[in-house]
Amino acid sequence: MMEFRCRTKRSEEWVDKYKGSMVNPQMIAVKLEGEARVLKPNGKPLLVYLPGAAKAEGDAHYAEFSRIRNVTDNRGYAAGGDRVERAGGGRTRKSAPNVMSSILGSFEAVGGNQYCRLTAFTASHDNEWRSLMPYFERIAALFEEHVPDRFAAQMRVVEGTNPDWVVPGTPFSTITVNNTYPTGIHTDKGDLDEGFSTLGVIRRGRYDGGWLTFPQYGVAVDMKDGDVLLMDAHEWHGNTVMTCSFCGETLRKPGHSCPDVNLAPRGERVYPERVSVVSYFRTKITTCSSAAEENARRVALQDGRNARKLGLEG
C-alpha cells in the first residue's frame, strides 16, 4: 500500500469561499489510483483507500441499496447548489436543494423529537435492514484491519452504549445512503471525534466525475464499484460534478437515460448510478436509554402534544 503525508493544508478562510460548492479540478493536486494511506501534516490519518475491497458484498446487496430512495432537503452544504425558498405552514424558509439521501439505523434525540429512535427505514423495513448486515460487517472488518487504533477507540464507546442502537456486530450506529448526486464541500456533523467514518461505493452504468475530494489537502479519489474509503469526515470534503459518459448531461439523481441511446455501445446499460454508503457512529447515541424507555418517552411527548391541542393540559 502506498503511503504519503500531506505537506500543507489550505486555510479555513479558503474554505469559506467554497463550502457548499462542487469541487473543481483546480482544487486537486493528487488523484489516487490504487490502494493508499494518506496522512495529514500532523501525521494523523486522513484516509485509507481500498479499491474493490467490498465488491462482492456490494454486488450482493446492490438491489436493496438502490431501492432506498428517500428525497430530502435537509442535507445543508452537502446537497450542493444554492439555498432555495420553500413555502409551507404559513411561512417561507430557505433550505438545501432536494437530493436522494436516506438515513438508516439509529438517531439521537433532536429538535422536536426528544427521544432516541430507529430511523423510518429501519423501523418499517426490518427484513430489508437485516439483509444488509453482511455489507456493514465487511466494512467494519476493513475498518478494524486498516485503522485499528480508531476502530478500538470507537468500539470502546460502542461497548458503553445500549445495544438497541448499534448495528449488530459493527462499531456503527447510523448509515447514510446517498444515490447519484455529488456532495458540496462539507464536513460531517455529529459523528464520533475519536472514531472514523467509512464510505463504500456501488456503481452501475457509466458516468464521469464524482471524484471524492479533500480540497484543503488537494487529494481526490475516483471511487469505482466496490471501493471503500476509511476517512476523517470532520475534514472538508465533497465531489466534482457527475456527468453521463455518453451525452454529458449533469447527474443529480438516478434514472438518467441518454436521449440518444445510440451514444452507448450495443447492450450497454445507460442508467448511471452511484450509491454511496456512509457508516459511522453518532456521538449522542451514548446518551440513549433502552428502546423501551425511549419509546415510552416518545409516547409521553405525543400525549402531551395531543392534550395541548385539545386544551386539556393541566
N, C-alpha and C positions, 0 to 999 in steps of 0.2 A: 504494500500500500504506500503510495506517495504521501509524504507529509511535508508541510511547509508552514512557516509563521508569517502572518501579515506584518508588514513593517510600519504601516501608517493607518490612520483612521480619519475619515473626513469628519469635520466638526458638526456639532448639533445645529449651529447656525446654517450650515449647508443643508442639513436635513429639513429644516423649517421651510426651505424653498420648495422642496419636492414631496413632502409627505402627502400621501393620498393620491399621488400621480403614478402612472405606469413608469417602470424602469425604462430608460432609453439606453441604446448601445454605448453611448459615450460614458456611461457610468461604470462600464465593465472593463476591467483590466485583464482578468483571468477567467477563462471558461473551462471548467473541469470536464474532462473526457473519460476519466477512469477512476477507479477506487482511490479515495483520497481522504486525508485527515488535515483539516485546516485549523491553525491556532491563531488566536488574537495576538496583538503585540505583547500583551502581558503573559502569554503562554497558556492561557485558559482556552478550552476548546470552543471554536466557533461552529464547526460542523464536521460530520463524518459522512462521506458519500459512498453508498454501497450499490453499485449498478446491478440490477437484476436479482437482488437478494430476496425479494418476495414475489418473484414472477409466478411460481406455481400456485401460491395462495391467492394472488390477485386474479389469475385466470379462473380459479375455482369459485371465486366469490364476486366476480365482476357483475354478473346479472343482478345480484342482490344490492350491491353498492349503487349501480346505475339507476335502480328504481327509487332510491332515496332522493327525492327532488323537492324539498321544501324551498319556497321562494321567500326571501326576507329583505327588509330594507334597514336592518339594524347592524350591519357589519362595519359601519364607520369608514375609516380610511381604507380598510381592506377591500371595500367594494370598488374603489377607484372612481374616477369621474367626479362631476360636480354634485354638490348637495342639491336636492330637488324639493320643491314645496308640495306638500300633500295636505288636502283638506279632510277633516273628519272630526266628529264630536263637537262641532260648532267652532272649531279653531283650525288654524293653519300651522303646520310645523315643517321644519326642514329635516330631511332625512337622506340617507345614502341611497344611491340607485339600487333597484331590485337586482339581486343575484340569487343563484341557486346554491344555498348553503344550509346544511342541516346539522343540528347538534344531537348526538346520541349519548347514552349513559346517564350521568347524574349532574345535577346543578344545585348550587347552594341557594340559600335564602337571598333574594334580591328584589328591590323595588316593592311592588305591591304583593309579591309572593314571598311572605316572610316565613318560609318553611323550605326545607330541602326536599327535592323531588327527583323522580326519574323524568327524563325529557319525554315529550309527547310520543316520539317514535318508539322509544324503548318501552314505555308503559303500555302502548297499544299494539305492538308487534313483537311479542315475546319470542315466538318461534324464529322469526327472521333475525332478531337480535342475537339469540343463542347460536344460530347457524354461522354467525360471523366470528365466533371466538377463535377458530384456528388462525385467522388472519391476525388478530390482535396478539395472540400468543407468539406468532412468528416475529412480529415487530418487537415485542418485549424481549425475546431471546436475542435478537440482534442488538438491542439497547444494552442488555447485560454484557454481551461479549465485547462490544466495542467502546463503551463508555462506562466501565464498571463502577468507578467511583460515584458518578452521578446516579447511576442505577441504584447503588446501595443507599445513597442519601434519600432518594425518592422512596425506596422500599421501607426505610425506617419510618417515614411519615405514613405510608400506606398501612403499615402494621399497627399504628396507633389510631387508625381511622375505622369507624364502624363498617364492616364488610358489606353492608347493604348498598353502599355507594361506590364500591370498587369493581372494576371489570375483573371477573374471576381469573386468577392465575396471572395477573399482569400488575404493573405499577401505575395503571391508568384509572382515572375516574370518568373521563369525558372524551368523546370523539367528535371531531368536526369533519363532515363530508362536504367538499366543495365540488361542483360539477361545471367544468368548462367555462371558467371565467378567470382572467388574470387579476390577481390582487394588487391593489395600490400599495405603495410603500407604507408599511405599518409595523407596529410591534404587537405581540400578543399580550393580552391583559389577563390577570387572574390566575395564571399557572405558576407552579411552584418554583421559587427562585433557585433553590439548591438542586433542583432536578434538571430535566432536559425534555425537549419536545421531539416528536418524531413525525415524519411525513413519508407516506407511501403513495406512489402514483400508479394508476392503472390507465393505460391509453388504448384508444381504438381509432381507426381511421388515420388520416394524415393531416397534420397542421404544422405550421412554423411558429416559432416564438414560444411564449410562455416560460421563458428561462427564469427560474427562481434565482433571485439575486440579493446579495447583501451589499447594497450600494456604498455604504460607508467604507467598506473594505475592497470594493471592486471585484468581488468574487461571484461567479454565476454558475448555475448547473442547469443543463437542458435535460430534465429528468425524463427518462424513457419508461416504457412499460415494465412494471415490476421493480423499478428502482426505489430505494429507501434512503432518506436523509435523516440523520440524527442531528439536531440543531439547537442553538441557543435562540429561541424565539423572542427573547427580550431585546435582541438586536433588530434594527430596522431591516425589513426585507420586503420584497414584492416581486412582480413578474413583468417581463416585457409583454407587449401586445401579442395576442394569438390571432393568426390568420389561417384560413383554409389554404392548403398547399396547392390546390388546383386553380381556384378562382380568385384567391387573395382577399376574400371577404373577412372582415374582423369578426371574431367569435366572442360572444358574451353569454352563450347558453348552449346546451346540447341540442341536437336535432337539425343542424345545418345540413343542407344538401346542395351541391353545386347546381346553379341554374342551368349549366350545360354539362350533362353527365358525360359527354364525350371528352371532357377535360381529364377524366380519370381513366386509367387503363381498364381494359375489359375485365369485369368481375371484381374491380376494386370497390371496397366499401367506402362510400363517400359521406359518411356521417362522423366527422371527427369529434372525439370526446376525450376529455382529460378529467378523470376522477381523482381528487387528492384526498387522502385520509390522514387527518392530523390527530394523533393520540397523545394525551397529556394528563396531568393531574392538577386539578383546581385547588388552590391553597385553602380556601374556606370550607371545602368539604370536610376538613378535620373538625369543624365545629358542629357537624350534623349529629343528631341523636339517631336512634334506630328508625327504620322505615315506619314502624307502627306509631312511634311517638311523633314523628314529623307529620304523618297523615292526620293524627289527632289534632295537631296544631293547625293544619290546613282546614279541617272541618270546623274548628272553633272560629277561625278567622272568617270563613264563609258564613257561618251562622251569625256572627256579629254584623257583617255587612248586610245580610238579609234583614236582620232586626232593625238596623238603622233605616233601611229603605221603607220598612213598614211602620216606622215611628214607634217601635217597641223597646228601644234601648232604655235602660234604667228601670 
